[in-house]
């Protein structure tokens, strides 16, 4: 474990990970009624190279794709545990694009109720196929990333965020570009996709309207706060409330705090979601320094930019 909570693999971690990848038959438990033995072997050997796998799955029908996705979600939990991070299938699925955002992006005219419980496939097969393929593509990125995690900026930052969340009273952390579009985000497993969607849309509007301000390097961070009332529906989705239902009596708001900053001469926005009286100043600087260090160590472009306008 590094100074900033970034996981560094040991020899034992490496050998354990290599053993998983060298035995693909143990990674996915595909339904033998849906696939031939040859197809199962090919899926096992191909899914870790997600870009090639994305074109390979075009041959499968909807039921087969759903089975592949379900198995990839289960397997991704195992891979996270191999690198020392506790997660769940629910946490993995929360990373997938939610149906409302997908419908808005694709212009689907069907009601949201028709999309639930696989009902979408009977109405718009092509739309349902597109959604499950995109979900598969997102999940398979995890496996390719894990093999080279120390050299991939967004993966290293994601792991670092996970450690911050575990060590402090946070629900989630999001790193966005200068327009407010999320690039990396990690949660504690809470189902807060609706809060993230609404918060990032409001943040993007604030950036466009210059209501949101970026902090200069020499000044105190300027925090743009959004508050979401914790109603029963949201409370049921929060891990903290699952573990301690009594919190509902005392904590009424979830805070979406965003800070605009410059890292390696690139403007970015860091957002932290938390409940109660979380003191940002107690760990905000650590997050900023950690992200900057990770980007410079793992991203050649950021490393080059970091040298601009510096004295010898």
RODO-2510 file (C-alpha; in nm, 4 decimals, decimal comma):
residues 312
     n   res          X          Y          Z
     1     x     0,0000     0,0000     0,0000
     2     x     0,1495     0,3305    -0,1053
     3     x     0,1506     0,6604     0,0802
     4     x    -0,1755     0,7650    -0,0856
     5     x    -0,3597     0,4355    -0,0506
     6     x    -0,2796     0,3152    -0,4040
     7     x    -0,2624    -0,0629    -0,4094
     8     x     0,0698    -0,2025    -0,5261
     9     x     0,0806    -0,5673    -0,6202
    10     x     0,3139    -0,8043    -0,4418
    11     x     0,4746    -1,1189    -0,5827
    12     x     0,1970    -1,3247    -0,4246
    13     x    -0,0694    -1,1013    -0,5807
    14     x     0,0946    -1,1357    -0,9206
    15     x     0,1224    -1,5138    -0,9091
    16     x    -0,2377    -1,5433    -0,7898
    17     x    -0,3627    -1,3163    -1,0663
    18     x    -0,1618    -1,4990    -1,3313
    19     x    -0,3022    -1,8297    -1,2136
    20     x    -0,6550    -1,6983    -1,2614
    21     x    -0,5819    -1,5840    -1,6145
    22     x    -0,4011    -1,9036    -1,7057
    23     x    -0,7105    -2,1093    -1,6198
    24     x    -0,9967    -1,9384    -1,8053
    25     x    -1,2319    -2,2306    -1,7476
    26     x    -1,2545    -2,1218    -1,3846
    27     x    -1,3451    -1,7623    -1,4549
    28     x    -1,6899    -1,7882    -1,6153
    29     x    -1,9622    -2,0402    -1,5417
    30     x    -2,1578    -2,0177    -1,8668
    31     x    -2,4843    -2,2042    -1,9211
    32     x    -2,4098    -2,5212    -2,1179
    33     x    -2,7682    -2,5202    -2,2475
    34     x    -2,7082    -2,1884    -2,4231
    35     x    -2,3580    -2,2427    -2,5647
    36     x    -2,1678    -2,5202    -2,7327
    37     x    -1,8446    -2,6453    -2,5768
    38     x    -1,6500    -2,4698    -2,8515
    39     x    -1,8283    -2,1394    -2,7859
    40     x    -1,7653    -2,1675    -2,4116
    41     x    -1,3932    -2,2252    -2,4731
    42     x    -1,3771    -1,9306    -2,7136
    43     x    -1,5584    -1,6954    -2,4753
    44     x    -1,3270    -1,7980    -2,1911
    45     x    -1,0185    -1,7306    -2,3998
    46     x    -1,1400    -1,4090    -2,5633
    47     x    -1,3214    -1,2018    -2,3010
    48     x    -1,0082    -1,0587    -2,1401
    49     x    -0,9207    -0,8752    -2,4630
    50     x    -1,2314    -0,6608    -2,4459
    51     x    -1,1899    -0,4704    -2,7747
    52     x    -1,1764    -0,7910    -2,9807
    53     x    -1,4428    -0,9494    -2,7630
    54     x    -1,6823    -0,6648    -2,8392
    55     x    -1,6962    -0,7676    -3,2075
    56     x    -1,6892    -1,1387    -3,1281
    57     x    -2,0169    -1,1309    -2,9295
    58     x    -2,2123    -1,0046    -3,2322
    59     x    -2,2926    -1,3686    -3,3159
    60     x    -2,4921    -1,4327    -2,9967
    61     x    -2,8613    -1,3830    -2,9238
    62     x    -3,0100    -1,1830    -2,6374
    63     x    -3,0431    -1,4720    -2,3910
    64     x    -2,6811    -1,5719    -2,4512
    65     x    -2,5594    -1,2155    -2,4053
    66     x    -2,7466    -1,1799    -2,0765
    67     x    -2,5826    -1,5009    -1,9525
    68     x    -2,2388    -1,3703    -2,0536
    69     x    -2,3026    -1,0393    -1,8751
    70     x    -2,4256    -1,2086    -1,5566
    71     x    -2,1139    -1,4270    -1,5441
    72     x    -1,8809    -1,1349    -1,6124
    73     x    -2,0339    -0,9416    -1,3219
    74     x    -1,9772    -1,2360    -1,0858
    75     x    -1,6215    -1,2835    -1,2126
    76     x    -1,5395    -0,9134    -1,1766
    77     x    -1,6184    -0,9321    -0,8042
    78     x    -1,3603    -1,2113    -0,7748
    79     x    -1,1016    -1,0007    -0,9576
    80     x    -1,1546    -0,7060    -0,7264
    81     x    -1,1042    -0,9325    -0,4266
    82     x    -0,7762    -1,0523    -0,5768
    83     x    -0,6413    -0,6991    -0,5464
    84     x    -0,7711    -0,6585    -0,1930
    85     x    -1,0905    -0,4612    -0,2561
    86     x    -1,4269    -0,5652    -0,1166
    87     x    -1,7067    -0,5125    -0,3678
    88     x    -2,0324    -0,6737    -0,4757
    89     x    -2,2335    -0,7570    -0,7838
    90     x    -2,4597    -0,4647    -0,6953
    91     x    -2,1597    -0,2315    -0,6938
    92     x    -2,0478    -0,3544    -1,0370
    93     x    -2,3955    -0,3188    -1,1868
    94     x    -2,4227     0,0336    -1,0482
    95     x    -2,1391     0,1318    -1,2804
    96     x    -2,3449     0,0426    -1,5847
    97     x    -2,5459     0,3162    -1,7517
    98     x    -2,8898     0,3357    -1,5933
    99     x    -3,1958     0,2833    -1,8100
   100     x    -3,3173     0,6428    -1,7938
   101     x    -2,9855     0,7784    -1,9189
   102     x    -2,9641     0,5065    -2,1849
   103     x    -3,3160     0,5853    -2,3085
   104     x    -3,2385     0,9560    -2,3198
   105     x    -2,9125     0,8990    -2,5096
   106     x    -3,0609     0,6596    -2,7652
   107     x    -3,3976     0,8319    -2,8052
   108     x    -3,5998     0,5245    -2,7102
   109     x    -3,9728     0,6179    -2,7066
   110     x    -4,0880     0,3306    -2,4845
   111     x    -4,1909     0,3902    -2,1232
   112     x    -3,9392     0,3063    -1,8511
   113     x    -4,1790     0,0419    -1,7148
   114     x    -4,1504    -0,1545    -2,0384
   115     x    -3,7717    -0,1741    -1,9959
   116     x    -3,7882    -0,3478    -1,6597
   117     x    -3,7661    -0,7242    -1,6078
   118     x    -3,6428    -0,7904    -1,9629
   119     x    -3,9674    -0,6519    -2,1081
   120     x    -3,7767    -0,4289    -2,3460
   121     x    -3,6621    -0,7189    -2,5625
   122     x    -4,0175    -0,8117    -2,6613
   123     x    -4,0890    -0,4531    -2,7725
   124     x    -3,7556    -0,3330    -2,9161
   125     x    -3,5117    -0,6240    -2,9609
   126     x    -3,2433    -0,4097    -3,1240
   127     x    -3,2508    -0,1625    -2,8337
   128     x    -3,2263    -0,4383    -2,5728
   129     x    -2,9403    -0,6013    -2,7638
   130     x    -2,7528    -0,2711    -2,7793
   131     x    -2,7887    -0,2127    -2,4052
   132     x    -2,6616    -0,5563    -2,3007
   133     x    -2,3687    -0,5363    -2,5471
   134     x    -2,2648    -0,1979    -2,4098
   135     x    -2,2902    -0,3329    -2,0556
   136     x    -2,0706    -0,6298    -2,1494
   137     x    -1,8150    -0,3967    -2,3027
   138     x    -1,7964    -0,1880    -1,9829
   139     x    -1,7556    -0,4895    -1,7548
   140     x    -1,4924    -0,6613    -1,9706
   141     x    -1,2759    -0,3491    -1,9460
   142     x    -1,2235    -0,4447    -1,5809
   143     x    -1,0407    -0,7637    -1,6719
   144     x    -0,8059    -0,6088    -1,9247
   145     x    -0,7363    -0,3220    -1,6864
   146     x    -0,6533    -0,5505    -1,3945
   147     x    -0,3687    -0,7135    -1,5867
   148     x    -0,1963    -0,3782    -1,6271
   149     x    -0,3523    -0,1852    -1,3439
   150     x    -0,0370    -0,0109    -1,2243
   151     x     0,0124     0,1460    -1,5689
   152     x    -0,3449     0,2567    -1,6397
   153     x    -0,4306     0,5987    -1,4928
   154     x    -0,8064     0,5598    -1,4499
   155     x    -0,7690     0,2192    -1,2838
   156     x    -0,5034     0,3419    -1,0411
   157     x    -0,7195     0,6439    -0,9538
   158     x    -1,0234     0,4206    -0,9069
   159     x    -0,8355     0,2029    -0,6573
   160     x    -0,7080     0,5106    -0,4776
   161     x    -1,0635     0,6460    -0,4488
   162     x    -1,1751     0,3122    -0,3063
   163     x    -0,9196     0,3437    -0,0270
   164     x    -1,0266     0,7016     0,0495
   165     x    -1,3908     0,5922     0,0716
   166     x    -1,3019     0,3076     0,3057
   167     x    -1,0903     0,5310     0,5301
   168     x    -1,3252     0,8309     0,5468
   169     x    -1,6971     0,8935     0,5693
   170     x    -1,7586     0,9095     0,1940
   171     x    -2,0237     0,7573    -0,0290
   172     x    -1,8522     0,8246    -0,3606
   173     x    -1,5804     1,0177    -0,5419
   174     x    -1,5974     1,1375    -0,9030
   175     x    -1,3208     1,2834    -1,1190
   176     x    -1,4583     1,4819    -1,4148
   177     x    -1,3127     1,6819    -1,6993
   178     x    -1,3416     2,0614    -1,7076
   179     x    -1,6960     2,0438    -1,8490
   180     x    -1,8214     1,8272    -1,5621
   181     x    -1,8347     1,4994    -1,7580
   182     x    -1,7339     1,2094    -1,5257
   183     x    -1,4180     1,0185    -1,6210
   184     x    -1,3541     0,8081    -1,3089
   185     x    -1,5944     0,7365    -1,0248
   186     x    -1,6074     0,4977    -0,7326
   187     x    -1,8788     0,4419    -0,4717
   188     x    -1,9085     0,2458    -0,1499
   189     x    -2,1649     0,0201    -0,3155
   190     x    -2,4635     0,2486    -0,2608
   191     x    -2,7129     0,2650    -0,5488
   192     x    -2,6762     0,6356    -0,6142
   193     x    -2,6731     0,6431    -0,9945
   194     x    -2,9723     0,8797    -0,9940
   195     x    -2,7909     1,1227    -0,7616
   196     x    -2,4739     1,1034    -0,9715
   197     x    -2,6705     1,1641    -1,2928
   198     x    -2,8631     1,4596    -1,1528
   199     x    -2,5591     1,6034    -0,9747
   200     x    -2,3311     1,5849    -1,2781
   201     x    -2,5968     1,7396    -1,5035
   202     x    -2,6411     2,0282    -1,2604
   203     x    -2,2626     2,0639    -1,2333
   204     x    -2,2221     2,0734    -1,6122
   205     x    -2,4863     2,3463    -1,6337
   206     x    -2,3105     2,5448    -1,3616
   207     x    -1,9795     2,5180    -1,5491
   208     x    -2,1404     2,6291    -1,8765
   209     x    -2,3089     2,9258    -1,7072
   210     x    -1,9874     3,0161    -1,5185
   211     x    -2,1669     2,9687    -1,1895
   212     x    -1,9018     2,7120    -1,1025
   213     x    -1,5513     2,8501    -1,0410
   214     x    -1,2135     2,6801    -1,0704
   215     x    -0,9722     2,7353    -0,7828
   216     x    -0,6314     2,8889    -0,8476
   217     x    -0,3333     2,6907    -0,7211
   218     x    -0,2509     2,9529    -0,4628
   219     x    -0,5996     2,9998    -0,3178
   220     x    -0,8343     2,8048    -0,0947
   221     x    -1,0504     2,5511    -0,2747
   222     x    -1,3864     2,6884    -0,3879
   223     x    -1,6524     2,4265    -0,3179
   224     x    -1,9741     2,4026    -0,5199
   225     x    -2,2254     2,2198    -0,2995
   226     x    -2,5427     2,0430    -0,4018
   227     x    -2,7706     1,8914    -0,1386
   228     x    -3,0017     1,5960    -0,1972
   229     x    -3,2727     1,5213     0,0566
   230     x    -3,2475     1,1657     0,1880
   231     x    -3,6005     1,0372     0,1489
   232     x    -3,7007     0,6763     0,2120
   233     x    -3,6310     0,5734    -0,1480
   234     x    -3,2750     0,7087    -0,1369
   235     x    -3,2162     0,5823     0,2184
   236     x    -3,2982     0,2282     0,1027
   237     x    -3,0149     0,2549    -0,1520
   238     x    -2,7437     0,3745     0,0864
   239     x    -2,5047     0,1207     0,2358
   240     x    -2,4609     0,3300     0,5512
   241     x    -2,8356     0,3190     0,6177
   242     x    -2,8459    -0,0544     0,5529
   243     x    -2,5801    -0,1025     0,8191
   244     x    -2,7327     0,1490     1,0628
   245     x    -3,1047     0,2280     1,0068
   246     x    -3,0953     0,4702     1,3028
   247     x    -2,9014     0,7175     1,0872
   248     x    -3,2314     0,8121     0,9207
   249     x    -3,3299     0,9917     1,2391
   250     x    -3,0285     1,2233     1,2302
   251     x    -2,8990     1,2609     0,8747
   252     x    -3,1351     1,4211     0,6245
   253     x    -2,9108     1,5275     0,3357
   254     x    -2,6524     1,3865     0,0987
   255     x    -2,3958     1,6465    -0,0113
   256     x    -2,2480     1,6511    -0,3626
   257     x    -1,9428     1,8750    -0,3157
   258     x    -1,7400     1,9686    -0,6259
   259     x    -1,4037     2,1441    -0,6464
   260     x    -1,2505     2,2780    -0,9667
   261     x    -0,8728     2,2458    -0,9774
   262     x    -0,5756     2,2198    -1,2087
   263     x    -0,3633     1,9037    -1,2163
   264     x    -0,0544     1,8866    -1,4382
   265     x    -0,1826     2,1957    -1,6236
   266     x    -0,5171     2,0295    -1,6958
   267     x    -0,8425     2,1561    -1,5482
   268     x    -1,0460     1,8878    -1,3737
   269     x    -1,3361     1,8699    -1,1303
   270     x    -1,3284     1,6540    -0,8188
   271     x    -1,6643     1,5701    -0,6611
   272     x    -1,7116     1,4024    -0,3240
   273     x    -2,0454     1,2616    -0,2067
   274     x    -2,0954     1,2301     0,1663
   275     x    -2,3523     1,2468     0,4474
   276     x    -2,3496     1,4402     0,7703
   277     x    -2,0663     1,6637     0,8853
   278     x    -1,7860     1,5270     0,6776
   279     x    -1,4872     1,7605     0,7059
   280     x    -1,3564     1,7913     0,3519
   281     x    -1,0456     1,9755     0,4630
   282     x    -0,9324     1,6734     0,6635
   283     x    -0,8711     1,4640     0,3512
   284     x    -0,9341     1,6815     0,0443
   285     x    -0,5692     1,7759     0,0050
   286     x    -0,4702     1,4109     0,0244
   287     x    -0,7086     1,3262    -0,2610
   288     x    -0,5787     1,6098    -0,4784
   289     x    -0,2154     1,5185    -0,4182
   290     x    -0,2882     1,1495    -0,4747
   291     x    -0,4653     1,2052    -0,8059
   292     x    -0,1900     1,4384    -0,9269
   293     x     0,0799     1,1914    -0,8301
   294     x    -0,0996     0,8985    -0,9978
   295     x    -0,1577     1,0907    -1,3206
   296     x     0,2040     1,2022    -1,3424
   297     x     0,3317     0,8507    -1,2670
   298     x     0,0992     0,6661    -1,5059
   299     x     0,0023     0,9137    -1,7803
   300     x     0,2873     1,0213    -2,0150
   301     x     0,0912     1,3251    -2,1370
   302     x     0,0258     1,4439    -1,7827
   303     x     0,3920     1,3874    -1,6971
   304     x     0,4948     1,6013    -1,9947
   305     x     0,2475     1,8773    -1,9071
   306     x     0,3632     1,8802    -1,5447
   307     x     0,7032     2,0029    -1,6621
   308     x     0,5623     2,3102    -1,8340
   309     x     0,6276     2,6504    -1,6797
   310     x     0,8576     2,5152    -1,4104
   311     x     1,1988     2,6465    -1,3180
   312     x     1,5065     2,4287    -1,3353
***
